[in-house]
Amino acid sequence: MGDRKRASRKRAVGTREHIVAYLTDNAELFDPGGMASTRLAAAVGYPGSSVAFAQLLSGMERSGLIEREVRGKRTYRIRLGSAGAADSGAA
């Protein structure tokens, strides 16, 4: 069971790297309808639920990897944060 936790943690780290790489290549993702999170999940091929992806993005925002423009339950813009830009520059 410990191996399962380790595997899922590794997958989450890979997803973070995919998100940072996508935003490095595209500067930002903007959706006028407020569905930027959904578009980003599709762009990076995220296989999990939308709730899990929202939690992943929230954690990335708290750690400074990304910045989001959120109003209510809608996400209109996602871009690299200062820590994400530093990570992509170091890679």
Contacts in CASP RR format, 6 or more apart in sequence:
PFRMAT RR
TARGET T0000
AUTHOR 0000-0000-0000
METHOD contacts of the structure
MODEL  1
MGDRKRASRKRAVGTREHIVAYLTDNAELFDPGGMASTRLAAAVGYPGSS
VAFAQLLSGMERSGLIEREVRGKRTYRIRLGSAGAADSGAA
12 56 0 8 1.000
15 44 0 8 1.000
15 46 0 8 1.000
15 56 0 8 1.000
16 56 0 8 1.000
16 60 0 8 1.000
16 65 0 8 1.000
18 44 0 8 1.000
18 45 0 8 1.000
19 40 0 8 1.000
19 44 0 8 1.000
19 57 0 8 1.000
19 60 0 8 1.000
19 65 0 8 1.000
19 66 0 8 1.000
20 65 0 8 1.000
20 66 0 8 1.000
20 80 0 8 1.000
20 84 0 8 1.000
20 87 0 8 1.000
20 88 0 8 1.000
21 88 0 8 1.000
22 29 0 8 1.000
22 40 0 8 1.000
22 43 0 8 1.000
22 44 0 8 1.000
23 29 0 8 1.000
23 66 0 8 1.000
23 78 0 8 1.000
23 79 0 8 1.000
23 80 0 8 1.000
23 84 0 8 1.000
23 88 0 8 1.000
24 80 0 8 1.000
24 85 0 8 1.000
24 88 0 8 1.000
24 89 0 8 1.000
27 79 0 8 1.000
27 80 0 8 1.000
28 77 0 8 1.000
28 78 0 8 1.000
28 79 0 8 1.000
28 80 0 8 1.000
29 36 0 8 1.000
29 39 0 8 1.000
29 40 0 8 1.000
29 43 0 8 1.000
29 77 0 8 1.000
29 78 0 8 1.000
29 79 0 8 1.000
30 36 0 8 1.000
30 76 0 8 1.000
30 77 0 8 1.000
31 38 0 8 1.000
31 39 0 8 1.000
31 75 0 8 1.000
31 76 0 8 1.000
31 77 0 8 1.000
32 76 0 8 1.000
33 74 0 8 1.000
33 76 0 8 1.000
34 74 0 8 1.000
34 75 0 8 1.000
34 76 0 8 1.000
35 74 0 8 1.000
35 75 0 8 1.000
36 68 0 8 1.000
36 75 0 8 1.000
36 76 0 8 1.000
36 77 0 8 1.000
36 78 0 8 1.000
37 50 0 8 1.000
37 53 0 8 1.000
37 54 0 8 1.000
37 57 0 8 1.000
37 75 0 8 1.000
37 78 0 8 1.000
38 50 0 8 1.000
40 46 0 8 1.000
40 53 0 8 1.000
40 57 0 8 1.000
40 78 0 8 1.000
41 50 0 8 1.000
41 53 0 8 1.000
46 53 0 8 1.000
57 66 0 8 1.000
57 68 0 8 1.000
57 75 0 8 1.000
57 78 0 8 1.000
60 66 0 8 1.000
61 67 0 8 1.000
61 68 0 8 1.000
63 83 0 8 1.000
64 81 0 8 1.000
64 82 0 8 1.000
64 83 0 8 1.000
64 84 0 8 1.000
65 80 0 8 1.000
65 81 0 8 1.000
65 83 0 8 1.000
65 84 0 8 1.000
65 87 0 8 1.000
66 78 0 8 1.000
66 79 0 8 1.000
66 80 0 8 1.000
66 81 0 8 1.000
66 84 0 8 1.000
67 78 0 8 1.000
67 79 0 8 1.000
67 80 0 8 1.000
67 81 0 8 1.000
68 75 0 8 1.000
68 77 0 8 1.000
68 78 0 8 1.000
69 75 0 8 1.000
69 76 0 8 1.000
69 77 0 8 1.000
69 78 0 8 1.000
70 76 0 8 1.000
80 88 0 8 1.000
END
